[in-house]
């Protein structure tokens, strides 16, 4: 029995009393992945990225572990909800235009003390001020640095289009704007190097591409480390009391943590380990989050059909954004149909051993987006379900 077939036996046994479709989290794998993130962070705290988890119970579980501190949230509504639920030190890592949310934030000094908002443009400060509706609470502010690697004199960009701020002078300039502006306090700086942290460098069957990715990522890390240190020095010259410098992501935790100017790293996907994080040379994790679809048809030899399953992940459209049939081993999509809205044909020798009502277990391409499809995560330890917890959706919360 292979390790994967052993997992299938455990999951089938644990969830035999439940009807599929269903989603589970293997707590042994989840905890092992959390421990590995802490190990790679080398003593610097790990801020958990909530968009990759989207379940309060699991956020609480990981934050109870030594080595984790704080939440990186993805909308203002989520940030306020988490802070009101007792989560401390919530960093909203994306700019917001939620005027009602800013009115709530600035009208409650205790809430404002727990939530930090990211800005990269004075116009975002203007929007916050225009939303106050009389609220006078001081807003904690974090500046964001653009991490993209620019090559060929800037004609080639490698990295996400996020902040427009790249150099020390630009960041220090905005820091001075915040420092002079009543009602705001500069407390942090963040930089997410997604082109390093979120891109696998060991692509199966593509050795030349993998070597090229590794070379580009090495160059990106060197360039960013030098530029980030200069930016942090420039910002600290304006605000010596800067509380944190955040960087990283699941795929770059140990590299980012090694930079002296970085005080904390962010990670989230590495807890669930979705399929896009399978192919890295820098770490190995264990798949912790899976979902099961029931077999509802046997249309022919070497083929079964499961209910639903068309749960694509965000990002550029492509085969790598589809869930992957994981258990039993040896199943693949029909190239003419793929993962369907209401049914998904699967092909392969393993199909002939599946009966109506059996489960096929899938892994989602990205982490937290799976929780937008399911209201409940069943928590598995060994071959038993030891608890069931609501996702954000299960609590009636869909923030985007």
C-alpha positions as CSV (number, residue, x, y, z in Angstrom):
1,X,0.0,0.0,0.0
2,X,1.4,3.4,-1.0
3,X,1.3,6.3,1.4
4,X,-1.4,7.9,-0.8
5,X,-3.5,4.8,-0.8
6,X,-3.1,4.6,2.9
7,X,-4.4,8.2,3.2
8,X,-7.4,7.2,1.0
9,X,-8.3,4.3,3.3
10,X,-8.1,6.6,6.3
11,X,-10.2,9.3,4.8
12,X,-12.8,6.9,3.5
13,X,-13.0,5.3,6.9
14,X,-13.2,8.6,8.8
15,X,-15.9,10.0,6.6
16,X,-18.0,6.9,5.9
17,X,-20.9,8.3,7.9
18,X,-20.9,11.6,5.9
19,X,-22.4,12.2,2.5
20,X,-20.2,13.7,-0.2
21,X,-19.5,16.3,-1.5
22,X,-17.5,17.2,1.6
23,X,-14.2,18.8,2.6
24,X,-11.7,17.7,5.2
25,X,-8.5,18.9,6.8
26,X,-6.0,16.3,8.0
27,X,-4.9,17.8,11.3
28,X,-1.7,15.7,11.5
29,X,-0.6,17.1,8.1
30,X,-1.8,20.6,9.0
31,X,0.1,20.7,12.3
32,X,3.2,19.2,10.6
33,X,3.1,21.9,7.9
34,X,2.7,24.6,10.6
35,X,5.7,23.3,12.4
36,X,7.8,23.3,9.2
37,X,6.9,27.0,8.6
38,X,8.0,27.9,12.0
39,X,11.3,26.0,11.5
40,X,11.9,27.7,8.2
41,X,11.2,31.1,9.8
42,X,14.3,30.7,12.0
43,X,12.9,32.4,15.1
44,X,11.0,35.2,13.4
45,X,7.2,35.2,14.0
46,X,5.0,33.9,11.2
47,X,1.9,36.1,10.5
48,X,-0.8,33.7,9.1
49,X,-2.4,34.8,5.8
50,X,-6.2,34.3,6.4
51,X,-7.1,34.2,2.7
52,X,-5.3,30.8,2.6
53,X,-7.3,29.4,5.5
54,X,-10.8,31.1,5.7
55,X,-11.8,29.2,8.8
56,X,-11.7,30.9,12.2
57,X,-11.2,27.6,14.1
58,X,-8.1,26.8,12.1
59,X,-6.8,30.3,12.4
60,X,-7.2,30.0,16.2
61,X,-5.5,26.6,16.1
62,X,-2.4,27.8,14.3
63,X,-2.1,31.1,16.3
64,X,-2.1,29.0,19.5
65,X,1.2,27.5,18.3
66,X,4.5,29.0,19.4
67,X,6.1,30.9,16.4
68,X,2.9,32.3,14.9
69,X,1.7,35.9,15.7
70,X,-0.9,38.0,14.0
71,X,-3.2,37.7,11.0
72,X,-2.8,39.0,7.5
73,X,-6.3,39.7,6.3
74,X,-7.6,40.3,2.8
75,X,-10.6,42.7,3.1
76,X,-11.5,45.4,5.6
77,X,-14.8,43.7,6.4
78,X,-12.9,40.5,7.3
79,X,-10.4,42.5,9.4
80,X,-13.1,44.1,11.4
81,X,-15.0,40.8,11.9
82,X,-11.8,39.0,13.1
83,X,-10.9,41.8,15.4
84,X,-14.4,41.9,17.0
85,X,-14.1,38.1,17.4
86,X,-10.9,38.5,19.5
87,X,-8.1,38.2,17.0
88,X,-5.3,40.5,17.8
89,X,-2.9,42.4,15.5
90,X,-4.8,42.1,12.2
91,X,-2.9,43.5,9.1
92,X,-5.2,44.3,6.2
93,X,-2.7,43.6,3.3
94,X,-4.7,45.1,0.5
95,X,-6.0,48.6,0.0
96,X,-9.7,49.1,0.6
97,X,-12.5,51.5,-0.6
98,X,-15.0,50.2,2.0
99,X,-16.3,53.6,3.3
100,X,-18.7,52.0,5.7
101,X,-15.9,49.8,7.1
102,X,-13.6,52.8,7.6
103,X,-16.4,54.6,9.4
104,X,-16.7,51.6,11.7
105,X,-12.9,51.4,12.2
106,X,-12.4,55.1,12.9
107,X,-15.4,55.2,15.2
108,X,-14.0,52.6,17.6
109,X,-10.6,53.2,19.2
110,X,-10.3,49.7,20.5
111,X,-11.0,48.2,17.1
112,X,-8.6,50.7,15.5
113,X,-5.9,49.6,17.9
114,X,-6.0,46.0,16.5
115,X,-6.3,46.6,12.8
116,X,-3.6,48.0,10.5
117,X,-4.4,49.1,7.0
118,X,-2.0,49.1,4.0
119,X,-1.5,52.1,1.8
120,X,0.6,53.0,-1.2
121,X,-1.0,56.3,-2.3
122,X,-2.0,59.5,-0.4
123,X,-5.4,59.2,-2.1
124,X,-6.1,56.2,0.0
125,X,-5.6,58.4,3.1
126,X,-8.0,60.9,1.6
127,X,-10.6,58.1,1.2
128,X,-10.3,57.1,4.8
129,X,-10.6,60.6,6.1
130,X,-13.7,61.2,3.9
131,X,-15.2,58.0,5.4
132,X,-14.8,58.9,9.1
133,X,-18.3,60.3,9.7
134,X,-17.1,61.9,12.9
135,X,-14.9,59.0,13.9
136,X,-11.6,60.2,15.4
137,X,-9.7,57.0,16.2
138,X,-6.1,57.0,15.0
139,X,-5.6,54.6,12.0
140,X,-2.6,52.4,12.0
141,X,-0.9,52.4,8.6
142,X,1.5,50.0,6.8
143,X,3.3,51.0,3.6
144,X,3.7,48.5,0.8
145,X,6.9,48.1,-1.3
146,X,6.7,46.9,-4.9
147,X,8.9,43.7,-5.0
148,X,8.8,43.0,-8.7
149,X,12.1,42.5,-10.5
150,X,12.7,44.9,-13.4
151,X,15.0,43.8,-16.2
152,X,16.1,45.4,-19.4
153,X,15.8,48.9,-18.0
154,X,12.4,48.3,-16.7
155,X,11.0,47.0,-20.0
156,X,10.5,43.5,-18.5
157,X,8.7,43.1,-15.2
158,X,8.8,39.9,-13.2
159,X,6.3,39.9,-10.3
160,X,2.8,41.0,-9.4
161,X,1.5,44.5,-10.1
162,X,0.8,45.7,-6.6
163,X,2.3,48.9,-5.0
164,X,3.7,51.7,-7.2
165,X,6.4,52.4,-4.6
166,X,9.8,50.9,-5.4
167,X,12.6,53.0,-4.0
168,X,13.8,54.4,-0.7
169,X,12.9,58.0,-1.7
170,X,9.3,57.0,-2.7
171,X,8.6,55.1,0.5
172,X,10.2,57.7,2.7
173,X,8.2,60.4,0.9
174,X,4.9,58.6,1.7
175,X,6.1,57.9,5.2
176,X,6.5,61.7,5.7
177,X,3.0,62.3,4.4
178,X,1.6,59.8,6.9
179,X,3.7,61.2,9.8
180,X,2.4,64.8,9.1
181,X,-1.2,63.8,8.7
182,X,-3.4,63.9,11.8
183,X,-5.4,60.8,12.6
184,X,-2.8,58.3,11.2
185,X,0.2,56.5,12.6
186,X,2.8,54.7,10.5
187,X,3.6,51.3,12.2
188,X,4.7,48.9,9.4
189,X,6.2,48.1,6.1
190,X,5.3,45.1,4.0
191,X,6.6,43.5,0.8
192,X,5.2,40.3,-0.8
193,X,7.5,38.7,-3.2
194,X,4.9,36.5,-5.0
195,X,7.2,35.8,-7.9
196,X,9.5,34.0,-5.5
197,X,7.1,32.7,-2.8
198,X,4.3,31.6,-5.1
199,X,6.0,30.1,-8.1
200,X,7.3,26.5,-8.0
201,X,10.9,26.0,-9.2
202,X,10.9,22.2,-9.8
203,X,8.3,21.7,-12.6
204,X,7.9,18.0,-13.4
205,X,9.1,17.2,-16.9
206,X,10.5,20.7,-17.5
207,X,14.2,20.7,-16.3
208,X,15.2,23.7,-18.4
209,X,12.3,25.8,-17.3
210,X,12.9,24.8,-13.7
211,X,16.5,25.9,-13.9
212,X,15.5,29.2,-15.5
213,X,12.9,29.8,-12.7
214,X,15.5,29.1,-10.0
215,X,18.1,31.4,-11.7
216,X,15.5,34.2,-12.0
217,X,14.4,33.7,-8.4
218,X,17.9,33.9,-7.1
219,X,18.4,37.2,-9.0
220,X,15.1,38.5,-7.6
221,X,16.0,37.6,-4.1
222,X,19.3,39.4,-4.3
223,X,17.9,42.5,-5.9
224,X,15.0,42.7,-3.4
225,X,17.1,42.1,-0.3
226,X,19.4,45.0,-1.2
227,X,16.5,47.3,-2.1
228,X,14.3,46.3,0.9
229,X,17.2,47.0,3.3
230,X,17.6,50.5,1.8
231,X,13.9,51.2,1.9
232,X,13.6,50.1,5.6
233,X,16.5,52.3,6.5
234,X,14.9,55.3,4.8
235,X,11.5,54.7,6.4
236,X,13.0,54.2,9.8
237,X,14.7,57.5,9.4
238,X,11.3,59.1,9.2
239,X,9.6,56.8,11.8
240,X,12.1,55.2,14.1
241,X,9.3,53.5,16.0
242,X,8.3,51.3,13.1
243,X,6.8,48.2,14.7
244,X,7.2,45.6,12.0
245,X,8.7,44.8,8.5
246,X,6.7,42.0,6.9
247,X,7.8,39.9,3.9
248,X,7.8,36.5,2.4
249,X,5.2,33.9,1.6
250,X,5.1,30.1,1.9
251,X,7.7,29.5,-0.8
252,X,10.2,32.0,0.4
253,X,9.9,31.9,4.2
254,X,13.5,30.9,5.0
255,X,15.0,33.3,2.4
256,X,13.0,36.3,3.5
257,X,13.5,35.6,7.2
258,X,17.3,35.6,6.7
259,X,17.2,39.3,5.8
260,X,18.2,41.3,8.9
261,X,15.7,44.1,8.2
262,X,12.7,41.8,8.1
263,X,11.0,41.3,11.5
264,X,8.3,38.9,10.5
265,X,7.2,36.6,7.6
266,X,3.8,35.9,6.2
267,X,2.5,32.5,5.2
268,X,-0.8,30.6,4.8
269,X,-0.9,28.3,1.8
270,X,1.7,26.1,3.3
271,X,-0.7,25.0,6.0
272,X,-3.1,23.4,3.6
273,X,-0.5,22.7,0.8
274,X,-2.7,23.0,-2.3
275,X,-1.4,21.5,-5.6
276,X,0.4,24.7,-6.7
277,X,2.8,24.3,-3.9
278,X,3.9,20.7,-4.8
279,X,7.0,21.6,-6.8
280,X,9.5,23.5,-4.8
281,X,13.2,22.7,-4.1
282,X,13.2,24.7,-0.9
283,X,10.6,22.7,1.1
284,X,8.3,19.8,1.2
285,X,4.9,19.7,2.9
286,X,2.0,17.3,3.3
287,X,-1.4,17.8,1.6
288,X,-3.8,18.7,4.4
289,X,-7.0,19.9,2.7
290,X,-9.0,17.8,0.4
291,X,-12.5,17.5,-0.9
292,X,-14.5,14.4,-2.0
293,X,-17.0,14.1,-4.8
294,X,-19.2,11.0,-5.1
295,X,-19.2,8.7,-8.1
296,X,-22.7,8.9,-9.7
297,X,-22.2,7.3,-13.1
298,X,-20.1,4.6,-14.8
299,X,-20.4,5.6,-18.4
300,X,-18.0,3.0,-19.8
301,X,-14.8,1.0,-19.3
302,X,-12.1,3.1,-17.7
303,X,-14.5,5.9,-16.9
304,X,-16.6,7.2,-14.0
305,X,-18.5,10.5,-13.4
306,X,-18.5,12.4,-10.2
307,X,-21.0,15.0,-9.1
308,X,-19.7,18.6,-9.5
309,X,-16.0,19.3,-9.0
310,X,-15.5,22.3,-11.3
311,X,-13.9,24.5,-8.7
312,X,-11.2,26.5,-10.5
313,X,-8.7,28.7,-8.7
314,X,-8.0,32.3,-9.4
315,X,-5.2,33.4,-11.6
316,X,-4.5,33.0,-15.3
317,X,-6.7,30.4,-16.9
318,X,-5.0,27.1,-17.4
319,X,-4.9,23.5,-16.5
320,X,-2.9,24.2,-13.3
321,X,-5.9,26.1,-11.9
322,X,-8.1,23.1,-11.8
323,X,-8.3,20.8,-8.8
324,X,-6.3,17.6,-9.3
325,X,-7.9,14.1,-8.8
326,X,-5.8,12.8,-6.0
327,X,-7.3,9.6,-4.6
328,X,-7.5,6.9,-5.8
329,X,-4.3,7.3,-7.8
330,X,-4.4,7.0,-11.6
331,X,-7.4,9.2,-12.5
332,X,-7.4,12.1,-15.0
333,X,-9.8,14.5,-16.6
334,X,-11.3,13.9,-20.0
335,X,-9.5,16.6,-22.0
336,X,-12.7,17.5,-23.9
337,X,-14.7,18.1,-20.7
338,X,-12.3,18.9,-17.8
339,X,-13.8,19.7,-14.4
340,X,-17.5,20.3,-14.8
341,X,-20.0,22.6,-13.2
342,X,-22.4,19.8,-12.2
343,X,-20.5,16.6,-13.2
344,X,-16.9,15.6,-14.0
345,X,-15.9,12.6,-16.0
346,X,-12.7,10.9,-14.9
347,X,-10.7,8.4,-16.9
348,X,-8.1,5.8,-16.1
349,X,-7.7,2.2,-14.9
350,X,-8.6,3.2,-11.4
351,X,-12.1,4.1,-12.5
352,X,-13.0,0.4,-13.0
353,X,-12.6,-0.3,-9.3
354,X,-15.0,2.5,-8.3
355,X,-18.6,1.8,-7.6
356,X,-21.6,4.2,-7.5
357,X,-21.4,6.1,-4.2
358,X,-17.6,5.8,-3.8
359,X,-15.5,8.9,-3.3
360,X,-12.9,10.5,-5.4
361,X,-10.7,12.8,-3.4
362,X,-9.4,16.0,-5.0
363,X,-6.9,18.7,-4.1
364,X,-7.7,22.3,-4.9
365,X,-5.1,24.3,-6.9
366,X,-5.0,27.2,-4.3
367,X,-5.5,27.1,-0.6
368,X,-8.4,29.1,1.0
369,X,-10.5,29.3,-2.1
370,X,-11.7,25.8,-1.5
371,X,-13.5,27.2,1.6
372,X,-15.7,29.3,-0.7
373,X,-17.3,26.1,-1.9
374,X,-17.9,24.3,1.4
375,X,-19.6,25.4,4.6
376,X,-17.9,22.9,6.8
377,X,-14.4,21.4,7.2
378,X,-14.3,18.0,8.8
379,X,-11.2,17.6,10.9
380,X,-9.5,14.2,10.6
381,X,-7.0,12.6,13.0
382,X,-5.9,9.2,12.0
383,X,-9.0,7.4,10.7
384,X,-11.5,9.4,12.7
385,X,-13.4,12.7,12.3
386,X,-12.7,14.4,15.6
387,X,-14.5,17.7,14.9
388,X,-16.3,19.7,12.2
389,X,-15.9,23.5,12.0
390,X,-17.5,26.1,9.8
391,X,-15.6,27.9,7.1
392,X,-16.2,31.7,6.5
393,X,-19.0,30.6,4.2
394,X,-20.4,28.4,6.9
395,X,-20.6,31.4,9.2
396,X,-22.4,33.4,6.5
397,X,-19.4,35.4,5.5
398,X,-18.3,35.9,1.9
399,X,-15.9,38.9,1.8
400,X,-15.1,38.8,-1.9
